[in-house]
Amino acid sequence: MWRGMDDVLGRPVAVKVFTGPMEDVDRAWISRRARTAARLAHPHVAAVYDYGEASSPGAAPIPFVVLELLNGTPLADLLATGPLSWPLAVRTAAEVSAALAAAHARGVVHGEVTPDNVMLTDAGAKLIGFAGPSRAPRVESTPADDVRGIGTVLGYSLLDTAPHAGTDLAAFAPVTGLPPEVPALCLACLALRVDDRPSSTEVARSLSTVVTAFAATASPADMPLLAIPAQAQPQPPTRRWSRGRLALGAASLAAVLAISGTVTGVGADILATAAGWTGDHPATSGAATDGSDSGSRGGRPGITTDGTLPGPPASPGTTPTAHPSTPGGPPVEPTMSPAASEALARLRASVDEGRTTGEITQPVAVQLDMAIDDLATHLTNGRVNALRNRIDAGERRDEITESRAAALRAALDEFVAAADL
């Protein structure tokens, strides 16, 4: 992960480049993950600004994601020195749960909720990693998988070891002052049966209640227990790359970065200098395009330097925002039932599969994505009918194959039943 500069808005950003051999299905999956993550707006979700691909003749395209830059400490680094105070552990898990509740309400699943993907900043916890790893999973994750991740994060923060479904409540006894409902909720999140796990919204509300109660009754001397401890963060050595080295080309640059031990690399203009700009790049707002966008629409971030690659590597996320987290707990957005969230995720997956296989044209797939977003935000029969009409129109115009249209209708019917519309 490298630090860059958005020369349009004058803000620092983080740039993640996915290096190494990658199939078309993996690039399509990363693109979809970045696109859906860019539509999330929540104080405890690290924002995604942009997605693009760069390529050189004879080499496969290299996808990259432009992210907000975070000034903070990875939770995993803090836990390497021992468990957190229980108020901070509960606050962190509450904020992560609130972020996931907002994502699940839009049918978006994280899939890798671990201490490595939680950053602690002056604005509270920030969940990173929605842009996804470099490979599409064999089986898509569900909201219940994210809830299990919450249990792991909370348990590890309290015990300095990862609990599991069979962990006894007595394991939490050494945590002085911990309210008894917290261990019970932690183990419920880790339940083997998916149906026995609470929703992310239920977890966020329960943990927020605990944090609020602590803040209301704590003495001034106890309030620092909610604060993120200061920790020196050693800076990795600065890596500066000359234009001559970049002229090796995008594929060669990826190899150089891999050999040097740098897992992810550089920004859009740097790769463009090496190989020429190509590929799909949505506008800064995160709105999807059909791949024909020139890059100027919407003020696309330009990752510029004075002729060298800015360093050192940086963590993705944001600088402190105008929405600081308070001891009263994180905001909890309304969400649909877990069954409806999972049904909506399957509907999105069907659209994405159709886009990848060519059963849905790219412009229509974008329209369907937008219609599903609208439905997730406004659970009404009118939105359902609008989406159904778009599927029907796409089939009539040969923009959606008959079999894919049938699969989309079936997935939509499943969602309608689960959402009780």
Summary of the structure (lengths in Angstrom):
residues: 421
radius of gyration: 22.1
end to end distance: 43.4
largest distance: 68.4
contacts: 1445
relative contact order: 0.17
helix: 45%
strand: 11%
